[in-house]
Amino acid sequence: MLNRIIWLIATSLIIMRGLYFSFKLKFIQFRFIKMFKSLFIKNKEKETIKPFESLMMVLAGRIGVGSIAGIAISIYYGGVGSIFWMWVSSLLATSLTFVETILGMLYQKKDTNSISKGGPSYYIKYGLSNKLLGNIYAFIIILTDIFGFISIQTNTITHSIQKIINIDSKIIGIILSILVIIIIIGGVKRIARFSSKMVPIMTLLYLFVCLIIIVINIDKLPHIFITIFKSAFEFKSISGGILGSMIIGIQRGIFSNEAGIGTGAIASAATKTTSKEEQLAQGYTQMLGVYITTFLICTSTALILLTTNISNLNINNLNGIELVQIAFTNHLGIIGNYFVFLIIFLFAFTTILSSYYNGESSLKYFIENPKKTLKILKIFTCISIVIGAVSNSNIIWNFIDIFVGILAIINIYALIKLKNDVINILNKK
């Protein structure tokens, strides 16, 4: 019930403010040429995280469990029409991504290692002069990313592995925690370098296999798209009809592309910008990330699922990945099962790294030089990985949904209050 109330408010804000910024910024989310050009703008700061690495780090967080298992859950509980609302909300929320990215650039700071840091906590504290709300946002980020996002990624990897081989969940969690600690012990630069190499490979691999399946089943696509549009406007009941479908679709869309909740601005703020051109380039680049996540990864996943009959399946402790593995196995045989495991491992692993970075950045918001505290955060990250491996999927999903909804409400409030900062940047370019 609490989940529904929070997301009813968050959904209203995302749609209304998404529309507001779309008109106010002259539908900036459709300037595709500028988005692609922004990828090649060189940053003058040699020691900073490169814009491409920043995009890959953000994509590492976006292209995770939400883009695959989350889409299966959206269709299973919200119906086929939820995909339509995912598209609509993502188109509108893309303008929010631009705004939060620019604000992240304007109010970024440097840590003790001269690495730039920023995000909603910073523009709330320094832009709104509201330290309390900035503190609340940063604290919720630590809770949500370290104990929510990381846990559900691990949970999904565990479910995927156990569909192939019978192995104890705790062992999977321990092995994953060792692999993660090897990367995160090197700090943000190692996370960025790793993400910049892995994200393009895993994204292209997944899209290539999806394209093959979609082409083979191309005769089913007209019926699938008609069903998506029809189902989006069914008024069977207040909870299970259009409202339920809309809320679940927006939930899963926001969880996958993170547009409107501000987490993308945390990673993008790791790139030091010295000019308005570079700031705008970051905004355009991060919008491109939303399109890659929602309209390529999420939509491809949805189409694969909808070419397979998953509506009559009854699965306890549903994570969502089980449905995806059933769909891919239906099309590719046993190879499909192994392929989904490989992809979900890569997607989830990079998301774990990205989520850890968000938690680390939020910790640095509270403590300027948190060397000892960072060690504790790394320990809690490993604990969260093991807990996620053995936990109930529904509990983790509910935990995440509640706090992501709260983050969206806080962030969108800040975006509205600071809208003139972004408008001024655009007008003075």
LINTA-V693009 format. One record per residue. N is the residue number from 1. RES is the residue in one small letter. SS is DSSP state (h for helix, s for strand, l for the rest). OMEGA is omega as a letter, one per 20 degrees, with the letter a starting at -180 (* if undefined). D_CENTER is the distance of its C-alpha to the mean C-alpha in Angstrom with 2 decimals. Layout:
BEGIN
n->N res->RES ss->SS omega->OMEGA d_center->D_CENTER
n->N res->RES ss->SS omega->OMEGA d_center->D_CENTER
END
This chain:
BEGIN
n->1 res->m ss->l omega->r d_center->23.75
n->2 res->l ss->h omega->r d_center->22.01
n->3 res->n ss->h omega->a d_center->18.61
n->4 res->r ss->h omega->a d_center->20.10
n->5 res->i ss->h omega->a d_center->21.69
n->6 res->i ss->h omega->a d_center->18.69
n->7 res->w ss->h omega->r d_center->16.61
n->8 res->l ss->h omega->r d_center->19.75
n->9 res->i ss->h omega->a d_center->19.80
n->10 res->a ss->h omega->r d_center->16.12
n->11 res->t ss->h omega->r d_center->16.46
n->12 res->s ss->h omega->a d_center->19.68
n->13 res->l ss->h omega->a d_center->18.38
n->14 res->i ss->h omega->a d_center->15.44
n->15 res->i ss->h omega->a d_center->18.03
n->16 res->m ss->h omega->a d_center->20.88
n->17 res->r ss->h omega->r d_center->19.31
n->18 res->g ss->h omega->r d_center->17.40
n->19 res->l ss->h omega->a d_center->20.90
n->20 res->y ss->h omega->a d_center->22.54
n->21 res->f ss->h omega->r d_center->20.63
n->22 res->s ss->h omega->r d_center->20.85
n->23 res->f ss->h omega->a d_center->24.62
n->24 res->k ss->h omega->a d_center->25.04
n->25 res->l ss->l omega->r d_center->23.39
n->26 res->k ss->l omega->r d_center->25.16
n->27 res->f ss->l omega->a d_center->22.18
n->28 res->i ss->h omega->a d_center->20.74
n->29 res->q ss->h omega->r d_center->17.72
n->30 res->f ss->h omega->r d_center->20.37
n->31 res->r ss->l omega->a d_center->21.82
n->32 res->f ss->h omega->a d_center->20.70
n->33 res->i ss->h omega->r d_center->23.58
n->34 res->k ss->h omega->r d_center->22.63
n->35 res->m ss->h omega->a d_center->19.04
n->36 res->f ss->h omega->r d_center->20.56
n->37 res->k ss->h omega->a d_center->23.33
n->38 res->s ss->h omega->r d_center->21.08
n->39 res->l ss->l omega->a d_center->19.86
n->40 res->f ss->l omega->r d_center->23.49
n->41 res->i ss->l omega->a d_center->24.43
n->42 res->k ss->l omega->r d_center->25.73
n->43 res->n ss->l omega->a d_center->25.04
n->44 res->k ss->l omega->a d_center->28.34
n->45 res->e ss->l omega->a d_center->27.24
n->46 res->k ss->l omega->a d_center->28.01
n->47 res->e ss->l omega->a d_center->26.60
n->48 res->t ss->l omega->r d_center->23.15
n->49 res->i ss->l omega->a d_center->19.87
n->50 res->k ss->l omega->r d_center->20.17
n->51 res->p ss->h omega->r d_center->18.05
n->52 res->f ss->h omega->r d_center->17.17
n->53 res->e ss->h omega->r d_center->16.22
n->54 res->s ss->h omega->r d_center->14.06
n->55 res->l ss->h omega->a d_center->12.23
n->56 res->m ss->h omega->r d_center->12.02
n->57 res->m ss->h omega->r d_center->10.79
n->58 res->v ss->h omega->r d_center->7.85
n->59 res->l ss->h omega->r d_center->7.39
n->60 res->a ss->h omega->r d_center->8.08
n->61 res->g ss->h omega->a d_center->5.07
n->62 res->r ss->h omega->a d_center->2.96
n->63 res->i ss->l omega->a d_center->6.22
n->64 res->g ss->l omega->a d_center->6.93
n->65 res->v ss->h omega->a d_center->8.71
n->66 res->g ss->h omega->a d_center->6.85
n->67 res->s ss->h omega->a d_center->7.93
n->68 res->i ss->h omega->r d_center->11.31
n->69 res->a ss->h omega->a d_center->12.56
n->70 res->g ss->h omega->r d_center->10.62
n->71 res->i ss->h omega->r d_center->12.33
n->72 res->a ss->h omega->r d_center->15.54
n->73 res->i ss->h omega->r d_center->15.43
n->74 res->s ss->h omega->r d_center->14.93
n->75 res->i ss->h omega->a d_center->18.02
n->76 res->y ss->h omega->a d_center->19.93
n->77 res->y ss->h omega->a d_center->19.86
n->78 res->g ss->h omega->r d_center->19.24
n->79 res->g ss->l omega->a d_center->21.24
n->80 res->v ss->l omega->a d_center->20.96
n->81 res->g ss->l omega->r d_center->20.86
n->82 res->s ss->h omega->r d_center->17.39
n->83 res->i ss->h omega->r d_center->16.18
n->84 res->f ss->h omega->a d_center->18.19
n->85 res->w ss->h omega->r d_center->16.66
n->86 res->m ss->h omega->r d_center->13.11
n->87 res->w ss->h omega->a d_center->14.63
n->88 res->v ss->h omega->a d_center->16.52
n->89 res->s ss->h omega->a d_center->13.96
n->90 res->s ss->h omega->r d_center->11.62
n->91 res->l ss->h omega->a d_center->14.84
n->92 res->l ss->h omega->a d_center->15.77
n->93 res->a ss->h omega->r d_center->12.58
n->94 res->t ss->h omega->r d_center->12.56
n->95 res->s ss->h omega->r d_center->15.62
n->96 res->l ss->h omega->r d_center->13.97
n->97 res->t ss->h omega->r d_center->11.64
n->98 res->f ss->h omega->a d_center->15.03
n->99 res->v ss->h omega->a d_center->16.69
n->100 res->e ss->h omega->r d_center->14.45
n->101 res->t ss->h omega->r d_center->14.44
n->102 res->i ss->h omega->r d_center->18.21
n->103 res->l ss->h omega->r d_center->18.75
n->104 res->g ss->h omega->r d_center->16.96
n->105 res->m ss->h omega->a d_center->19.49
n->106 res->l ss->h omega->a d_center->22.39
n->107 res->y ss->l omega->r d_center->22.17
n->108 res->q ss->l omega->r d_center->21.10
n->109 res->k ss->s omega->r d_center->23.47
n->110 res->k ss->s omega->r d_center->24.58
n->111 res->d ss->l omega->a d_center->24.65
n->112 res->t ss->l omega->r d_center->27.82
n->113 res->n ss->l omega->a d_center->26.94
n->114 res->s ss->l omega->r d_center->26.59
n->115 res->i ss->l omega->a d_center->22.84
n->116 res->s ss->s omega->r d_center->21.18
n->117 res->k ss->s omega->a d_center->18.85
n->118 res->g ss->l omega->a d_center->17.47
n->119 res->g ss->l omega->a d_center->14.88
n->120 res->p ss->h omega->a d_center->15.49
n->121 res->s ss->h omega->a d_center->17.88
n->122 res->y ss->h omega->a d_center->20.00
n->123 res->y ss->h omega->r d_center->20.29
n->124 res->i ss->h omega->a d_center->20.98
n->125 res->k ss->h omega->a d_center->23.59
n->126 res->y ss->h omega->r d_center->25.21
n->127 res->g ss->h omega->r d_center->24.61
n->128 res->l ss->l omega->a d_center->25.28
n->129 res->s ss->l omega->a d_center->27.51
n->130 res->n ss->l omega->a d_center->25.99
n->131 res->k ss->h omega->a d_center->25.75
n->132 res->l ss->h omega->a d_center->25.44
n->133 res->l ss->h omega->r d_center->22.36
n->134 res->g ss->h omega->r d_center->20.76
n->135 res->n ss->h omega->a d_center->21.74
n->136 res->i ss->h omega->a d_center->20.30
n->137 res->y ss->h omega->a d_center->16.84
n->138 res->a ss->h omega->r d_center->16.97
n->139 res->f ss->h omega->r d_center->18.36
n->140 res->i ss->h omega->r d_center->15.76
n->141 res->i ss->h omega->r d_center->12.99
n->142 res->i ss->h omega->r d_center->15.21
n->143 res->l ss->h omega->a d_center->15.69
n->144 res->t ss->h omega->a d_center->12.19
n->145 res->d ss->h omega->a d_center->10.70
n->146 res->i ss->h omega->a d_center->14.03
n->147 res->f ss->h omega->a d_center->15.27
n->148 res->g ss->h omega->a d_center->12.45
n->149 res->f ss->h omega->a d_center->9.32
n->150 res->i ss->h omega->a d_center->11.95
n->151 res->s ss->h omega->a d_center->14.32
n->152 res->i ss->h omega->r d_center->12.46
n->153 res->q ss->h omega->r d_center->11.65
n->154 res->t ss->h omega->r d_center->15.37
n->155 res->n ss->h omega->a d_center->16.48
n->156 res->t ss->h omega->r d_center->15.14
n->157 res->i ss->h omega->a d_center->16.81
n->158 res->t ss->h omega->r d_center->19.88
n->159 res->h ss->h omega->a d_center->20.16
n->160 res->s ss->h omega->r d_center->19.86
n->161 res->i ss->h omega->a d_center->22.52
n->162 res->q ss->h omega->r d_center->24.78
n->163 res->k ss->l omega->a d_center->24.97
n->164 res->i ss->l omega->a d_center->26.71
n->165 res->i ss->l omega->r d_center->28.63
n->166 res->n ss->l omega->a d_center->29.83
n->167 res->i ss->l omega->a d_center->28.72
n->168 res->d ss->l omega->a d_center->28.41
n->169 res->s ss->h omega->a d_center->24.92
n->170 res->k ss->h omega->r d_center->25.94
n->171 res->i ss->h omega->r d_center->26.90
n->172 res->i ss->h omega->a d_center->23.52
n->173 res->g ss->h omega->a d_center->21.91
n->174 res->i ss->h omega->r d_center->24.52
n->175 res->i ss->h omega->r d_center->24.18
n->176 res->l ss->h omega->a d_center->20.40
n->177 res->s ss->h omega->r d_center->20.98
n->178 res->i ss->h omega->r d_center->23.65
n->179 res->l ss->h omega->a d_center->21.56
n->180 res->v ss->h omega->a d_center->18.78
n->181 res->i ss->h omega->r d_center->21.51
n->182 res->i ss->h omega->a d_center->23.11
n->183 res->i ss->h omega->a d_center->20.16
n->184 res->i ss->h omega->r d_center->19.21
n->185 res->i ss->l omega->r d_center->22.92
n->186 res->g ss->l omega->r d_center->23.03
n->187 res->g ss->h omega->a d_center->20.75
n->188 res->v ss->h omega->a d_center->18.17
n->189 res->k ss->h omega->r d_center->20.19
n->190 res->r ss->h omega->r d_center->20.24
n->191 res->i ss->h omega->a d_center->16.48
n->192 res->a ss->h omega->a d_center->16.20
n->193 res->r ss->h omega->a d_center->19.04
n->194 res->f ss->h omega->a d_center->17.78
n->195 res->s ss->h omega->a d_center->14.34
n->196 res->s ss->h omega->r d_center->16.34
n->197 res->k ss->h omega->a d_center->18.53
n->198 res->m ss->h omega->a d_center->16.40
n->199 res->v ss->h omega->r d_center->13.39
n->200 res->p ss->h omega->a d_center->15.89
n->201 res->i ss->h omega->a d_center->18.05
n->202 res->m ss->h omega->r d_center->15.73
n->203 res->t ss->h omega->a d_center->14.16
n->204 res->l ss->h omega->r d_center->17.75
n->205 res->l ss->h omega->a d_center->19.12
n->206 res->y ss->h omega->a d_center->16.89
n->207 res->l ss->h omega->r d_center->17.51
n->208 res->f ss->h omega->r d_center->21.18
n->209 res->v ss->h omega->r d_center->21.79
n->210 res->c ss->h omega->a d_center->20.09
n->211 res->l ss->h omega->r d_center->22.29
n->212 res->i ss->h omega->a d_center->25.33
n->213 res->i ss->h omega->a d_center->24.80
n->214 res->i ss->h omega->r d_center->24.15
n->215 res->v ss->h omega->r d_center->27.29
n->216 res->i ss->h omega->a d_center->29.32
n->217 res->n ss->l omega->a d_center->28.38
n->218 res->i ss->h omega->r d_center->28.56
n->219 res->d ss->h omega->a d_center->31.33
n->220 res->k ss->h omega->a d_center->29.02
n->221 res->l ss->h omega->r d_center->26.49
n->222 res->p ss->h omega->r d_center->28.66
n->223 res->h ss->h omega->a d_center->29.02
n->224 res->i ss->h omega->a d_center->25.31
n->225 res->f ss->h omega->r d_center->24.42
n->226 res->i ss->h omega->r d_center->27.38
n->227 res->t ss->h omega->r d_center->26.29
n->228 res->i ss->h omega->a d_center->22.76
n->229 res->f ss->h omega->r d_center->24.44
n->230 res->k ss->h omega->a d_center->27.23
n->231 res->s ss->h omega->a d_center->25.20
n->232 res->a ss->l omega->a d_center->23.02
n->233 res->f ss->l omega->r d_center->26.25
n->234 res->e ss->l omega->a d_center->27.99
n->235 res->f ss->l omega->a d_center->29.62
n->236 res->k ss->l omega->r d_center->30.63
n->237 res->s ss->l omega->a d_center->29.78
n->238 res->i ss->l omega->a d_center->27.99
n->239 res->s ss->l omega->a d_center->25.65
n->240 res->g ss->l omega->a d_center->25.27
n->241 res->g ss->l omega->a d_center->25.84
n->242 res->i ss->h omega->a d_center->24.17
n->243 res->l ss->h omega->r d_center->22.83
n->244 res->g ss->h omega->r d_center->21.34
n->245 res->s ss->h omega->a d_center->19.88
n->246 res->m ss->h omega->a d_center->18.44
n->247 res->i ss->h omega->a d_center->16.88
n->248 res->i ss->h omega->r d_center->15.32
n->249 res->g ss->h omega->r d_center->14.11
n->250 res->i ss->h omega->r d_center->12.51
n->251 res->q ss->h omega->a d_center->11.06
n->252 res->r ss->h omega->r d_center->9.43
n->253 res->g ss->h omega->a d_center->8.50
n->254 res->i ss->h omega->r d_center->6.91
n->255 res->f ss->h omega->a d_center->5.19
n->256 res->s ss->h omega->a d_center->3.96
n->257 res->n ss->h omega->r d_center->4.05
n->258 res->e ss->l omega->r d_center->4.12
n->259 res->a ss->l omega->r d_center->7.65
n->260 res->g ss->l omega->a d_center->10.35
n->261 res->i ss->l omega->r d_center->9.27
n->262 res->g ss->l omega->a d_center->10.09
n->263 res->t ss->h omega->r d_center->8.01
n->264 res->g ss->h omega->a d_center->7.86
n->265 res->a ss->h omega->r d_center->11.59
n->266 res->i ss->h omega->a d_center->12.16
n->267 res->a ss->h omega->a d_center->11.66
n->268 res->s ss->h omega->r d_center->13.34
n->269 res->a ss->l omega->r d_center->16.12
n->270 res->a ss->l omega->r d_center->17.10
n->271 res->t ss->l omega->r d_center->18.89
n->272 res->k ss->l omega->r d_center->22.23
n->273 res->t ss->l omega->a d_center->23.38
n->274 res->t ss->l omega->a d_center->27.09
n->275 res->s ss->l omega->r d_center->27.47
n->276 res->k ss->h omega->r d_center->26.22
n->277 res->e ss->h omega->r d_center->25.78
n->278 res->e ss->h omega->r d_center->23.28
n->279 res->q ss->h omega->r d_center->21.40
n->280 res->l ss->h omega->r d_center->21.26
n->281 res->a ss->h omega->r d_center->20.28
n->282 res->q ss->h omega->r d_center->17.13
n->283 res->g ss->h omega->r d_center->16.32
n->284 res->y ss->h omega->a d_center->17.08
n->285 res->t ss->h omega->a d_center->15.22
n->286 res->q ss->h omega->r d_center->11.83
n->287 res->m ss->h omega->r d_center->12.58
n->288 res->l ss->h omega->r d_center->13.25
n->289 res->g ss->h omega->r d_center->9.80
n->290 res->v ss->h omega->r d_center->8.71
n->291 res->y ss->h omega->r d_center->11.78
n->292 res->i ss->h omega->a d_center->11.27
n->293 res->t ss->h omega->a d_center->8.08
n->294 res->t ss->h omega->a d_center->9.65
n->295 res->f ss->h omega->r d_center->13.28
n->296 res->l ss->h omega->a d_center->13.73
n->297 res->i ss->h omega->a d_center->11.62
n->298 res->c ss->h omega->a d_center->11.05
n->299 res->t ss->h omega->r d_center->14.54
n->300 res->s ss->h omega->r d_center->16.18
n->301 res->t ss->h omega->a d_center->15.13
n->302 res->a ss->h omega->a d_center->16.48
n->303 res->l ss->h omega->r d_center->19.65
n->304 res->i ss->h omega->a d_center->20.36
n->305 res->l ss->h omega->a d_center->20.10
n->306 res->l ss->h omega->r d_center->22.31
n->307 res->t ss->l omega->r d_center->24.94
n->308 res->t ss->l omega->r d_center->25.43
n->309 res->n ss->l omega->r d_center->26.83
n->310 res->i ss->l omega->a d_center->24.46
n->311 res->s ss->l omega->a d_center->25.47
n->312 res->n ss->l omega->a d_center->28.52
n->313 res->l ss->l omega->r d_center->26.97
n->314 res->n ss->l omega->a d_center->27.24
n->315 res->i ss->l omega->r d_center->25.12
n->316 res->n ss->l omega->r d_center->25.30
n->317 res->n ss->l omega->a d_center->22.46
n->318 res->l ss->l omega->r d_center->20.02
n->319 res->n ss->l omega->a d_center->16.79
n->320 res->g ss->l omega->a d_center->16.16
n->321 res->i ss->h omega->r d_center->16.53
n->322 res->e ss->h omega->a d_center->20.28
n->323 res->l ss->h omega->r d_center->20.21
n->324 res->v ss->h omega->r d_center->18.44
n->325 res->q ss->h omega->r d_center->21.06
n->326 res->i ss->h omega->a d_center->23.79
n->327 res->a ss->h omega->a d_center->22.80
n->328 res->f ss->h omega->r d_center->22.72
n->329 res->t ss->h omega->r d_center->25.88
n->330 res->n ss->h omega->a d_center->27.52
n->331 res->h ss->h omega->a d_center->27.12
n->332 res->l ss->h omega->a d_center->27.55
n->333 res->g ss->l omega->a d_center->29.53
n->334 res->i ss->h omega->r d_center->29.05
n->335 res->i ss->h omega->r d_center->27.33
n->336 res->g ss->h omega->r d_center->24.39
n->337 res->n ss->h omega->a d_center->23.95
n->338 res->y ss->h omega->r d_center->23.99
n->339 res->f ss->h omega->a d_center->21.70
n->340 res->v ss->h omega->r d_center->18.90
n->341 res->f ss->h omega->a d_center->19.48
n->342 res->l ss->h omega->a d_center->19.35
n->343 res->i ss->h omega->a d_center->16.12
n->344 res->i ss->h omega->r d_center->14.31
n->345 res->f ss->h omega->a d_center->15.88
n->346 res->l ss->h omega->a d_center->14.72
n->347 res->f ss->h omega->a d_center->11.06
n->348 res->a ss->h omega->a d_center->11.03
n->349 res->f ss->h omega->r d_center->13.29
n->350 res->t ss->h omega->r d_center->11.43
n->351 res->t ss->h omega->r d_center->8.32
n->352 res->i ss->h omega->r d_center->11.22
n->353 res->l ss->h omega->r d_center->12.55
n->354 res->s ss->h omega->r d_center->9.67
n->355 res->s ss->h omega->r d_center->9.50
n->356 res->y ss->h omega->a d_center->13.25
n->357 res->y ss->h omega->r d_center->13.39
n->358 res->n ss->h omega->r d_center->11.73
n->359 res->g ss->h omega->r d_center->14.34
n->360 res->e ss->h omega->a d_center->17.02
n->361 res->s ss->h omega->r d_center->16.54
n->362 res->s ss->h omega->r d_center->16.86
n->363 res->l ss->h omega->r d_center->19.86
n->364 res->k ss->h omega->r d_center->21.42
n->365 res->y ss->h omega->a d_center->21.17
n->366 res->f ss->h omega->a d_center->23.64
n->367 res->i ss->l omega->a d_center->25.68
n->368 res->e ss->l omega->a d_center->26.73
n->369 res->n ss->l omega->a d_center->27.73
n->370 res->p ss->l omega->a d_center->26.16
n->371 res->k ss->h omega->a d_center->27.57
n->372 res->k ss->h omega->a d_center->28.75
n->373 res->t ss->h omega->r d_center->25.88
n->374 res->l ss->h omega->r d_center->23.37
n->375 res->k ss->h omega->r d_center->25.35
n->376 res->i ss->h omega->r d_center->24.93
n->377 res->l ss->h omega->r d_center->21.13
n->378 res->k ss->h omega->r d_center->21.18
n->379 res->i ss->h omega->r d_center->23.46
n->380 res->f ss->h omega->r d_center->21.26
n->381 res->t ss->h omega->r d_center->18.32
n->382 res->c ss->h omega->r d_center->20.76
n->383 res->i ss->h omega->r d_center->21.96
n->384 res->s ss->h omega->r d_center->18.52
n->385 res->i ss->h omega->a d_center->18.10
n->386 res->v ss->h omega->r d_center->21.54
n->387 res->i ss->h omega->r d_center->21.08
n->388 res->g ss->h omega->a d_center->17.95
n->389 res->a ss->h omega->a d_center->20.13
n->390 res->v ss->h omega->a d_center->22.85
n->391 res->s ss->l omega->r d_center->21.23
n->392 res->n ss->l omega->a d_center->21.11
n->393 res->s ss->h omega->a d_center->17.86
n->394 res->n ss->h omega->a d_center->18.54
n->395 res->i ss->h omega->a d_center->19.02
n->396 res->i ss->h omega->r d_center->15.72
n->397 res->w ss->h omega->a d_center->13.80
n->398 res->n ss->h omega->r d_center->16.08
n->399 res->f ss->h omega->a d_center->15.64
n->400 res->i ss->h omega->a d_center->11.85
n->401 res->d ss->h omega->a d_center->12.35
n->402 res->i ss->h omega->a d_center->15.18
n->403 res->f ss->h omega->r d_center->13.72
n->404 res->v ss->h omega->r d_center->10.45
n->405 res->g ss->h omega->r d_center->13.14
n->406 res->i ss->h omega->r d_center->15.31
n->407 res->l ss->h omega->a d_center->12.92
n->408 res->a ss->h omega->a d_center->12.46
n->409 res->i ss->h omega->r d_center->16.26
n->410 res->i ss->h omega->a d_center->17.11
n->411 res->n ss->h omega->a d_center->15.01
n->412 res->i ss->h omega->r d_center->16.34
n->413 res->y ss->h omega->r d_center->19.76
n->414 res->a ss->h omega->a d_center->19.62
n->415 res->l ss->h omega->r d_center->18.64
n->416 res->i ss->h omega->a d_center->21.66
n->417 res->k ss->h omega->a d_center->23.95
n->418 res->l ss->l omega->a d_center->23.17
n->419 res->k ss->h omega->a d_center->23.09
n->420 res->n ss->h omega->r d_center->26.40
n->421 res->d ss->h omega->a d_center->25.15
n->422 res->v ss->h omega->r d_center->22.83
n->423 res->i ss->h omega->r d_center->25.57
n->424 res->n ss->h omega->r d_center->28.09
n->425 res->i ss->h omega->a d_center->26.15
n->426 res->l ss->h omega->a d_center->26.05
n->427 res->n ss->h omega->a d_center->29.71
n->428 res->k ss->l omega->a d_center->30.95
n->429 res->k ss->l omega->* d_center->29.36
END
